Amino acid sequence: MINHHPADELLFDYAAGALGEGPALAIAGHVAMCEACQEHVAMLEAVGGALLEGIRGEPVSEGLLAATLAMLDAPEPAQVEASSERLPSGDPIPEPLLPYLGRGLANLAWRKVGGIIAAVEEARLPVAAKGIKVALMRLKAGSLMPMHTHRGNEYTLVLAGGFSDSGKEFGPGDFVASDSTHTHQPVVDDDGDCLCLVVLDAPLRLSGAMGRIFNPFLRI
Amino acid sequence: MMLHAVRVREVPSGFEALVAGHVLAKGRLSQDPYVTNEELCGLVEAIAARQDREAFARLFKHFAPRLKGFGMRRGTDAASSEELAQETMLTVWRKARSFDPRRATVSTWIFTIVRNKRIDLFRRQGHPDADLDEVAETVYEGPAADEELDKVQSGNALRKALTVLPKDQITVLHKAFFEDKSHSVIAEELGLPLGTVKSRIRLALTRLRGALPEDCQ
């Protein structure tokens, strides 16, 4: 049961194509997991379609149709190989993430962050956009994350497992957007590791003394 | 005199037409006759069923100028916008079998393709669901169900509903969809509080939603 959804304006900007690659990936992942948001986005895209229908066309070059017709029989560009691997929960990996996973979850460049006792592993995903961080994070069952705030925006999509933060529960498919007004200290559920997609568009700021030592996000 | 006459006959099109209202609804867009979603669906189905080049050419003539206009409105130069139109139409050709008229109108389907392609052209590394086109190959199993008719009609209804939205609502929708601007950028540009932009978009969407049959909402 998904309880936390992106705000309407985020869904809108996503549908209109106005979001950057990182935030768009987080939203696309959520939408792939959430039927309610699929319907909402479909409605917004229908508006985009109707607007496209009404747009003023720009005349195209005379030869463009002929050139395009000549390309129809060309072989298709190589297809992205879909990973058949599943999430630790057994659920399928949301399709929008697949092109970023290369040879699958296990083969990503996982590394522990925050020192030897760290409860967090992360694997950065290859995005073209600069100045943002997109990563998968694996949080150890039952662990307490350092208290932190952000200078920018952070988007988190829970893929498997769960955590609680400020009295709220988060599970698979849940989406959290937070900014510099939030301070949080998630506690990972103790019945299994939690896998999240995290998108950060600016470095975190540490709010507790211990945060500096344990903060998993330091090396953005 | 002749020149003058020609100018007078020119009907505003595109965004201007939407703002002026009713033009599309009355079907007066002379060089660009109103094409229903049913007709467009027929063309995509002909491509899917028998790789019909004639159908593709008609679809191309309808959409390529719009797709180029879409690119240019978002600040892409004319040459790249043509490339965008071409790549989008090539995807339409290749993916025609995955088009499902029960899920979207042809315009909506093509809007999502061009939206993703455009970002793709710049990043060359893909937008989340640009690559979805490649991995998610669901094959449409032929015409079915009453739902399809609803969706077809809803596409036309939505287009009509758009022509009667108040100008301030159309302006924000248009900036968001065709100028690539997020809510906060639109607010800045129009000198409006963010809340006003949000509420205009919400109002517009509520009215548009009202134009859809219930099961499409």
Interface residues (C-beta under 8 A of the other chain):
Chain A: D8 E9 F12 D13 A16 G17 A18 L19 E21 A24 L25 I27 A28 G29 E39 A42 M43 L44 E45 A46 V47 G48 G49 A50 L51 L52 E53 G54 I55 R56 G57 E58 P59 V60 S61 L64 L65 A67 T68 L69 M71 L72 E76 Q79 V80 A82 E95 P96 L97 L98 P99 P126 V127 A128 A129
Chain B: S13 G14 F15 E16 A17 L18 L24 D32 Q51 R53 F56 A57 F60 K61 A64 P65 R66 L67 K68 G69 F70 M72 R73 A78 S81 E82 A85 Q86 M89 L90 W93 R94 R103 A104 T105 V106 S107 T108 W109 I110 F111 T112 V114 R115 N116 R118 I119 R123 R124 Q125 G126 H127 P128 D129 D131 L132 E134 V135 A136 S154 G155 L158 R159 L162 T163 L173 H174 A176 F177 F178 D180 K181 S182 H183 K198 I201 R202 L205 L208 R209 L212 C216 Q217
